[in-house]
Amino acid sequence: MNSFSLIWSNLFRRRVRTFLTLFSIIAAFLLFGLLRSVADAFDSGVEVAGVDRLTVSPKYSIIDGLPVSHMSQILATPGVAGVTHSTWFGGTYQSTANFFPKFPVEPRAYFEMFDEYIIDPAQLDEFERIRTAAVAPADLAEEYGWQVGDRIPIEGDIWLREDGSRRWEFELVGTYRIRDDENMFAGFLFNYDYFDEARIPETEGIISNFSVRVSDPDEAAEVSALIDAQFENSINPTRTATEAEANRQFAAQVGDIGLIMNSILSAVFFTILLLTGNTMAQALRERVPELAVLKTLGFTDRRVALLVLLESVLLCGIGGALGIALATLVLGAIAPDLAAFLGQVEMSAMTTFGGLGIAVLLGIVVGLNPALSARRLQVVEALRR
């Protein structure tokens, strides 16, 4: 029997314990692959050149808002071909569990800006004509059983009506879908003019962000700089970025995403370290007489210690490799859904090899103490046990 066969047979002598430990390691490295890939997407910069649509947001915080009067200046900026706006509405439909994004928009301008959204022209006409009109993504309407003509009540939490009421009611006049080849963020849309007239006067004319189409995608970076320069010294400065970058900045408002995810991973790996260490220590105690026999047969102290250490490294290495491979598959499945928020999310080579390196290091740390104990093992004392 060669050394590998001996290590393999010892590793799976207690199959239930080994598989439970292995599954725990796989789960840990699955989380590592997913969380690190998402954190990398937040940390990575986005190339502005070559994009034809930009997002103009408040410079310091998404809760600041921007005056809708900025729109005329943005439209007059050299290189800008079109501009529209949207506002985060919040609100609740029936229950707080029924979350979906809601935005007051300029009906026709919004669908011209986002031509990835497909809507029936007649329904778009109704959306523009009826003050209380709203349209919803087709899958959202199907989920809640909405039909064209239904009245959709929304309980406001950010925006109050002029009469002090929190209840907003909209008439569903149509549905829209996203073009098949696009990964886009879809929401419940309603008429901005109605929203602006009905809300309390102190908040009139305030919107969340502008969407800007540039004439030449190759000049997107220059256009971004020109827009921000116009409002640099105003009381409402702006920050212009690609849509993917703006979505990342929006999510980053909750805090340092990288720090949060690294903290989670640290807790996970600390737990795995204790769990795997306990498994290896227990396996060593069970095999003390066998290790003594190996030394009696001529195995050196160093070779016995190496067998124990490699057993630990093999267990962690298999778990780490399977976890990283599973994370790659899962990430490939969910990446299209994340693309609208974070841009391209993929498992980088650094994450892959970093994960495998951590797995090997974990195996060494876990197996080092049992290996040293096996090296110091005295044959007579071990057989006496």
C-alpha positions as CSV (number, residue, x, y, z in Angstrom):
1,M,0.0,0.0,0.0
2,N,1.4,3.4,-1.0
3,S,1.3,6.5,1.1
4,F,-1.7,8.0,-0.8
5,S,-3.8,4.9,-0.4
6,L,-3.0,4.9,3.3
7,I,-4.0,8.6,3.7
8,W,-7.2,8.0,1.7
9,S,-8.3,5.0,3.7
10,N,-7.6,6.7,7.0
11,L,-9.5,9.8,5.9
12,F,-12.7,7.9,5.2
13,R,-12.6,5.3,7.9
14,R,-15.3,7.3,9.7
15,R,-17.4,8.2,6.6
16,V,-20.3,10.0,8.3
17,R,-17.9,12.3,10.3
18,T,-15.7,12.9,7.3
19,F,-18.6,13.8,5.0
20,L,-20.2,16.1,7.5
21,T,-16.9,17.9,7.9
22,L,-16.4,18.0,4.2
23,F,-19.8,19.5,3.6
24,S,-19.1,22.2,6.1
25,I,-15.9,23.1,4.3
26,I,-17.7,23.1,0.9
27,A,-20.3,25.4,2.3
28,A,-17.6,27.8,3.7
29,F,-15.8,28.0,0.4
30,L,-19.0,28.4,-1.5
31,L,-19.7,31.4,0.6
32,F,-16.2,32.6,0.1
33,G,-16.4,32.4,-3.7
34,L,-19.8,34.2,-3.9
35,L,-19.1,36.9,-1.3
36,R,-15.6,37.7,-2.6
37,S,-16.9,37.9,-6.2
38,V,-19.7,40.3,-5.2
39,A,-17.2,42.4,-3.1
40,D,-14.8,42.5,-6.0
41,A,-17.7,43.8,-8.2
42,F,-18.2,46.7,-5.7
43,D,-14.5,47.4,-5.5
44,S,-13.8,47.4,-9.2
45,G,-14.1,50.5,-11.2
46,V,-16.3,50.9,-14.2
47,E,-15.0,52.2,-17.5
48,V,-17.0,55.2,-18.5
49,A,-15.8,55.5,-22.0
50,G,-18.0,53.6,-24.5
51,V,-21.3,53.8,-22.6
52,D,-24.2,55.8,-24.0
53,R,-26.2,56.3,-20.8
54,L,-25.2,57.9,-17.6
55,T,-26.8,58.4,-14.2
56,V,-26.6,61.8,-12.4
57,S,-27.1,61.5,-8.6
58,P,-26.6,63.7,-5.6
59,K,-22.9,63.9,-4.8
60,Y,-22.9,63.1,-1.1
61,S,-26.0,61.0,-0.3
62,I,-28.9,59.4,-2.1
63,I,-31.3,60.9,0.4
64,D,-30.3,64.5,-0.5
65,G,-32.3,64.6,-3.8
66,L,-31.8,67.0,-6.7
67,P,-34.0,69.8,-8.0
68,V,-35.8,68.9,-11.3
69,S,-34.6,72.3,-12.6
70,H,-31.2,70.8,-13.1
71,M,-32.6,69.0,-16.1
72,S,-32.6,72.0,-18.4
73,Q,-28.9,72.7,-17.7
74,I,-28.0,69.0,-18.2
75,L,-29.8,68.9,-21.5
76,A,-27.9,72.0,-22.6
77,T,-24.6,70.3,-21.9
78,P,-22.5,69.6,-25.0
79,G,-22.7,65.9,-25.9
80,V,-26.1,65.3,-24.2
81,A,-28.7,63.8,-26.5
82,G,-31.5,63.3,-24.0
83,V,-32.4,63.4,-20.3
84,T,-35.2,62.2,-18.0
85,H,-35.5,61.6,-14.3
86,S,-36.9,59.1,-11.7
87,T,-37.5,59.2,-8.0
88,W,-37.3,56.5,-5.4
89,F,-40.8,56.2,-3.9
90,G,-40.5,53.4,-1.3
91,G,-44.0,52.6,0.1
92,T,-45.8,49.4,0.9
93,Y,-48.3,47.4,-1.1
94,Q,-50.7,45.6,1.4
95,S,-47.8,44.3,3.5
96,T,-44.1,45.1,4.2
97,A,-43.3,41.6,2.8
98,N,-44.5,42.7,-0.7
99,F,-41.5,44.7,-1.7
100,F,-40.9,46.0,-5.2
101,P,-39.3,49.2,-6.4
102,K,-41.6,52.1,-7.3
103,F,-40.7,55.2,-9.3
104,P,-42.6,58.3,-10.5
105,V,-41.3,59.0,-14.0
106,E,-42.0,61.0,-17.2
107,P,-43.9,58.4,-19.1
108,R,-42.9,58.9,-22.7
109,A,-39.4,60.3,-22.0
110,Y,-38.6,57.4,-19.7
111,F,-39.5,54.7,-22.2
112,E,-37.6,56.6,-24.9
113,M,-34.5,56.7,-22.7
114,F,-34.8,53.0,-21.7
115,D,-35.6,51.4,-25.0
116,E,-34.9,48.0,-23.5
117,Y,-38.3,48.3,-22.0
118,I,-41.0,47.0,-24.4
119,I,-44.5,48.4,-23.9
120,D,-47.6,48.5,-26.2
121,P,-47.8,52.0,-27.8
122,A,-51.5,52.3,-26.9
123,Q,-50.7,51.6,-23.3
124,L,-47.9,54.1,-23.3
125,D,-50.4,56.7,-24.6
126,E,-52.7,55.9,-21.7
127,F,-49.8,56.1,-19.3
128,E,-49.0,59.6,-20.5
129,R,-52.7,60.7,-20.7
130,I,-54.1,59.6,-17.4
131,R,-52.7,61.5,-14.4
132,T,-53.0,58.6,-11.9
133,A,-51.8,56.0,-14.4
134,A,-49.2,53.3,-13.6
135,V,-47.5,50.5,-15.5
136,A,-45.8,47.4,-14.0
137,P,-43.4,44.7,-15.2
138,A,-45.4,41.8,-16.7
139,D,-44.0,39.3,-14.2
140,L,-44.8,41.6,-11.3
141,A,-48.4,42.0,-12.5
142,E,-48.7,38.2,-12.9
143,E,-47.2,37.7,-9.4
144,Y,-49.9,39.8,-7.7
145,G,-52.7,39.0,-10.1
146,W,-53.1,42.6,-11.4
147,Q,-55.2,43.3,-14.5
148,V,-55.3,46.4,-16.6
149,G,-57.9,48.7,-15.0
150,D,-57.1,47.6,-11.4
151,R,-56.6,50.3,-8.7
152,I,-53.3,49.7,-6.9
153,P,-53.1,51.2,-3.4
154,I,-49.7,52.1,-2.0
155,E,-49.0,53.2,1.6
156,G,-46.3,55.9,1.4
157,D,-43.4,55.9,3.9
158,I,-41.2,58.6,2.4
159,W,-43.6,60.9,0.5
160,L,-46.7,62.3,2.1
161,R,-49.7,63.7,0.2
162,E,-50.5,67.4,0.5
163,D,-53.5,66.5,2.7
164,G,-51.3,64.6,5.1
165,S,-52.5,61.2,3.9
166,R,-50.1,58.4,3.2
167,R,-52.4,56.5,0.9
168,W,-51.6,56.7,-2.8
169,E,-53.7,55.0,-5.4
170,F,-52.8,54.3,-9.0
171,E,-54.7,52.9,-12.0
172,L,-52.8,50.1,-13.8
173,V,-53.0,51.0,-17.6
174,G,-50.5,48.5,-18.9
175,T,-47.5,46.2,-18.4
176,Y,-44.1,46.1,-20.0
177,R,-41.3,43.6,-20.4
178,I,-37.5,43.7,-20.7
179,R,-36.0,42.8,-24.0
180,D,-34.6,39.3,-23.9
181,D,-31.0,40.2,-24.5
182,E,-30.8,42.7,-21.7
183,N,-30.3,42.6,-17.9
184,M,-32.2,45.5,-16.6
185,F,-33.7,46.7,-13.3
186,A,-37.5,47.0,-13.6
187,G,-40.0,48.7,-11.3
188,F,-43.5,49.9,-10.8
189,L,-43.8,53.2,-12.7
190,F,-46.3,55.9,-12.3
191,N,-46.9,59.5,-13.6
192,Y,-44.5,62.0,-12.2
193,D,-46.8,65.0,-12.8
194,Y,-49.5,63.5,-10.6
195,F,-47.0,62.6,-7.9
196,D,-45.4,66.1,-7.9
197,E,-48.7,67.9,-7.6
198,A,-50.1,65.6,-4.9
199,R,-47.1,65.6,-2.5
200,I,-46.5,68.1,0.2
201,P,-45.3,71.5,-1.1
202,E,-42.0,71.4,0.8
203,T,-40.9,68.4,-1.4
204,E,-42.2,69.5,-4.8
205,G,-39.6,69.6,-7.6
206,I,-37.2,67.2,-5.9
207,I,-36.2,64.0,-7.7
208,S,-33.6,61.2,-7.0
209,N,-31.6,61.1,-10.2
210,F,-31.4,61.9,-13.9
211,S,-30.7,59.5,-16.7
212,V,-28.7,61.0,-19.5
213,R,-28.1,59.7,-23.0
214,V,-24.9,60.9,-24.7
215,S,-24.5,61.5,-28.4
216,D,-21.1,59.8,-28.7
217,P,-20.4,56.9,-26.3
218,D,-16.7,57.5,-26.7
219,E,-17.1,61.0,-25.1
220,A,-19.1,59.7,-22.1
221,A,-16.3,60.5,-19.6
222,E,-16.0,64.1,-20.9
223,V,-19.7,64.6,-20.7
224,S,-19.8,63.2,-17.1
225,A,-17.1,65.8,-16.1
226,L,-19.0,68.6,-17.8
227,I,-22.2,67.8,-16.1
228,D,-20.6,67.7,-12.6
229,A,-18.6,70.8,-13.2
230,Q,-21.8,72.8,-13.8
231,F,-23.1,72.1,-10.3
232,E,-19.8,71.8,-8.4
233,N,-20.3,75.1,-6.5
234,S,-24.1,74.9,-6.2
235,I,-26.0,73.8,-3.1
236,N,-26.9,70.6,-5.0
237,P,-23.7,69.2,-6.5
238,T,-23.9,66.0,-8.6
239,R,-22.0,62.8,-9.2
240,T,-22.3,61.4,-12.7
241,A,-21.5,57.7,-13.4
242,T,-22.5,54.7,-15.5
243,E,-25.7,53.0,-14.5
244,A,-23.7,50.0,-13.1
245,E,-21.5,52.2,-11.0
246,A,-24.5,54.2,-9.7
247,N,-26.2,51.0,-8.6
248,R,-23.1,50.0,-6.7
249,Q,-22.9,53.4,-5.1
250,F,-26.6,53.0,-4.1
251,A,-26.0,49.6,-2.5
252,A,-22.8,50.9,-0.8
253,Q,-24.9,53.4,1.2
254,V,-25.5,50.6,3.7
255,G,-21.8,50.6,4.6
256,D,-18.4,49.2,3.6
257,I,-19.5,46.1,1.6
258,G,-16.0,44.7,1.5
259,L,-15.6,45.0,5.2
260,I,-19.0,43.4,5.9
261,M,-18.3,40.4,3.7
262,N,-14.8,39.9,5.0
263,S,-16.2,40.0,8.6
264,I,-18.7,37.3,7.6
265,L,-16.0,35.2,6.0
266,S,-13.7,35.5,9.0
267,A,-16.5,34.2,11.3
268,V,-17.2,31.3,8.9
269,F,-13.6,30.3,8.6
270,F,-13.0,30.5,12.3
271,T,-15.9,28.1,12.9
272,I,-14.6,25.8,10.2
273,L,-11.1,25.9,11.8
274,L,-12.5,24.7,15.1
275,L,-14.7,22.1,13.5
276,T,-12.0,20.6,11.3
277,G,-9.5,20.8,14.1
278,N,-11.8,18.8,16.4
279,T,-12.2,16.2,13.6
280,M,-8.5,15.7,13.1
281,A,-7.8,15.6,16.8
282,Q,-10.5,13.0,17.3
283,A,-9.2,10.9,14.4
284,L,-5.6,11.0,15.9
285,R,-6.8,9.8,19.3
286,E,-8.6,6.8,17.6
287,R,-5.5,5.8,15.6
288,V,-2.7,6.0,18.3
289,P,-2.1,2.2,18.4
290,E,-2.1,2.1,14.5
291,L,0.5,4.9,14.3
292,A,2.6,3.0,16.8
293,V,2.4,-0.1,14.6
294,L,3.5,1.9,11.6
295,K,6.5,3.1,13.5
296,T,7.2,-0.5,14.5
297,L,7.1,-1.5,10.9
298,G,9.8,1.0,10.0
299,F,7.9,4.3,9.3
300,T,10.0,7.2,10.6
301,D,8.6,9.8,13.0
302,R,8.8,12.3,10.1
303,R,6.9,10.1,7.7
304,V,4.1,9.4,10.2
305,A,3.7,13.1,11.0
306,L,3.6,13.8,7.2
307,L,0.9,11.3,6.7
308,V,-1.3,12.9,9.4
309,L,-0.6,16.4,8.0
310,L,-1.4,15.4,4.4
311,E,-4.6,13.8,5.6
312,S,-5.7,17.2,6.9
313,V,-4.5,19.1,3.8
314,L,-6.3,16.6,1.6
315,L,-9.6,17.0,3.5
316,C,-9.5,20.8,3.4
317,G,-8.2,20.8,-0.2
318,I,-11.1,18.6,-1.5
319,G,-13.6,20.7,0.3
320,G,-12.1,24.0,-0.9
321,A,-11.9,22.9,-4.5
322,L,-15.5,21.6,-4.5
323,G,-16.7,24.7,-2.8
324,I,-15.0,27.0,-5.3
325,A,-16.3,24.9,-8.2
326,L,-19.8,25.1,-6.8
327,A,-19.5,28.9,-6.3
328,T,-18.5,29.2,-10.0
329,L,-21.6,27.4,-11.1
330,V,-23.9,29.3,-8.8
331,L,-22.4,32.6,-9.8
332,G,-22.9,31.8,-13.5
333,A,-26.6,31.2,-12.8
334,I,-27.2,34.3,-10.8
335,A,-24.8,36.7,-12.6
336,P,-27.5,37.8,-15.1
337,D,-29.8,38.9,-12.2
338,L,-26.9,40.8,-10.6
339,A,-25.7,42.5,-13.7
340,A,-28.4,45.2,-13.6
341,F,-27.1,46.3,-10.2
342,L,-23.4,45.5,-10.2
343,G,-22.4,45.1,-13.8
344,Q,-20.3,42.1,-14.7
345,V,-19.9,39.7,-11.7
346,E,-17.6,36.8,-12.2
347,M,-15.2,34.5,-10.3
348,S,-11.8,36.0,-10.8
349,A,-8.6,34.0,-11.0
350,M,-7.4,35.7,-7.8
351,T,-10.5,34.6,-6.0
352,T,-10.1,31.0,-7.3
353,F,-6.5,30.6,-6.5
354,G,-6.8,32.6,-3.3
355,G,-9.6,30.2,-2.1
356,L,-7.5,27.1,-3.0
357,G,-4.5,28.7,-1.1
358,I,-6.7,29.3,2.0
359,A,-7.9,25.7,1.8
360,V,-4.3,24.4,1.8
361,L,-3.3,26.8,4.6
362,L,-6.4,25.8,6.6
363,G,-5.4,22.1,6.2
364,I,-1.8,22.9,7.4
365,V,-3.0,24.9,10.5
366,V,-5.5,22.2,11.4
367,G,-3.2,19.3,10.9
368,L,0.0,20.7,12.3
369,N,-0.7,20.0,16.0
370,P,-1.9,16.4,15.4
371,A,1.1,15.8,13.1
372,L,3.5,17.0,15.8
373,S,1.7,14.8,18.3
374,A,2.1,11.8,16.0
375,R,5.8,12.6,15.5
376,R,6.4,12.6,19.3
377,L,4.5,9.4,19.8
378,Q,6.5,6.7,21.7
379,V,5.8,3.2,20.4
380,V,5.8,1.5,23.9
381,E,3.5,4.1,25.5
382,A,1.2,4.0,22.5
383,L,0.8,0.2,22.5
384,R,0.3,0.2,26.2
385,R,-2.8,2.4,25.7
